[in-house]
């Protein structure tokens, strides 16, 4: 191993951190469908969106034309705190699998938020500060986005109110304390602090919550308090834009060593990591300059790509947000209580949904026990304890590498290691004790949830 | 900031990771006092030590002559998983403090053990494997060492038995699960699984444990099970040797930018981080080639340097280990239960003790509330949530930087950021809720504990 020319970790220099985000939509012939106003059924205008989001972020949300958008210097400076993120050659995993495949992973977990979420959090906090706002509200599931936003708000002196999915709030008390250490106010969702929370609790007493519920509450608080806006850690076009730094850095690092991935694998909840990781590669594919096999991996317990419907739906359970066209399980869908990690959103980024619909990428779903098996195997040889979310990508990367072992093909696999599992030890404890179970929703369950999609005349 | 020539993070290349450890003792005119056999009062021989420790580590323990010791290739390869560790210029902290001082920190926390401990764990596991052993035993306090050793043992397929100080075991259930995920067996100490544990529990029912107790138990298990040896994460010469990679990398990174620290600050429990960080700098100082102000920072609740006695003492509570000459509070000393972090060992590395005794370094003690204040301030501007242990160094680095602000001096400060606080959120929660308290042992308490030191004719 020591003789190998490619180092274990490829670090770019600080001046190689991207100074522009790449906007994948500019290269899409079929653009993602616009957000619709649920009242009028018409595309949301910038004016309507600016009630919920910061002005500059609204502009980014609606921008389907500009391929590159400058990253403000303040954000570039903040990126230097934890970027460039290393691209790691998984020599030890390759050896353990005895595979001819070359495996690379982009590790986004070596910052205190424990994930890639900081890439967009700092951008959204920056634009909120620039607009002179007092603070922002958001939801968080696994807690990584809430932590990232707390950090970004502490940095700019913004107030930060986080609605945390109740089951995560209870499974991850330490996540709450990290957010509080950065000065955020954290409320378990659904809560009695909002009208929509009260309504959801009345209809579903004892619910463990969902991202959809928490979004409804955070949006209500943002729109009913002057000086506040809502920010979201995934799904939206603007988030995928900010996350493009993952893919841009990965591509540059690989090119430095003359490497080109055959397969690119990312976990998919709302699509922020996957959309960011694949952005420049998908851009090449869209422009016909290169071809890549791109695989989205989602939990079998929340299978929006593989079993959802491509249709307009609410992004939130409370049905107060705009409608997005996406692969969805229905905004009322809540993953079963034994589902341990994040990736629990009922829908999927409109951009990724369009690309999937157009056959530009594949999707597979995996069960959580096999995901934790992959996580443990990875941790023991590569030394990083991965987040359950990231481990979905590990599972499929290992599966693909083992296929290479069978066929003898020397494929190059790139996957996104979005974060660390330090705050997921309750789930790991279950796995260690042999108490983890799987759950695949029945066709009837999904049909019931999907049957409630809003009727939209496109 | 962006115009500054010195990057935020200075990463060395993988081929700049040290290929030799630096053995500080070779440059000490007054060598650290040898370990004594408590039965005979004579220096421990290699043969006697090899009952407890691996043979190669015994050789390193006793080697006061060779300044440089080759790092085996397998260890160098493992180091590449998480090293080189970045040297960070704390631009944001400098700005927040409005100080003319330049602050650098060596960040050792971006690996799953969350600290520098992996540097020695992998070396000790490697030599155990090479000797054909079945497994190793150890103790852990804050849990970082236990995690590091679990990772190292998983890598080499060694059995790993960890005795974890009971108060930490209870405050940090997630630490236990990380160790279990890497395949270790974790027992709260004192326990009923050993003779010495039973004795300690009989004498002090309800004790929250101490490193000294846990060491006794781990040593008993190692010496009473064939194919096992005991390994220790701090205090010993061999550990300081392995940890010299911290200082070697720091020095090289600074030299690349023509920087030279005026003040070097490290937290001190048993001395592993401090000894490693200062090693090459202290070497220059000992050889008269350069001068540095070197400051050890310890908790006011466990003040071995600042209030202990420089004398021979047991390293463990059960008095079954060799005697070491060191600054000690007495092997029966147990920090008060409100003490939150690590740094709870009653003694101190013999090497560092000798250097302190010879006036080559300073020591200060700080109270934990002020330590957490520094931790929070640091986290909010530098983005890393620090371990409570590391935050002792942050406290004093901030204090020194603020003195520079008063005097206008543009000093260069280097401190060791040994790890992250992700598993210390119970302590952070206390701090966030305003419930953290301080405790300084009275003179009477310390005198009572110190009066029980063994009588040794040197």
Interface residues (C-beta under 8 A of the other chain):
Chain A: X1 X2 X7 X8 X9 X11 X13 X14 X73 X76 X77 X78 X80 X81 X82 X92 X110 X111 X112 X114 X151 X154 X155 X173 X174 X177 X178 X180 X181 X182 X183 X376 X379 X380 X381 X382 X383 X384 X385 X420 X422 X423 X425 X426 X428 X429 X431 X432
Chain B: X1 X2 X7 X8 X9 X11 X13 X14 X73 X76 X77 X78 X80 X81 X82 X92 X110 X111 X112 X114 X151 X154 X155 X173 X174 X177 X178 X180 X181 X182 X183 X376 X379 X380 X381 X382 X383 X384 X385 X420 X422 X423 X425 X426 X428 X429 X431 X432
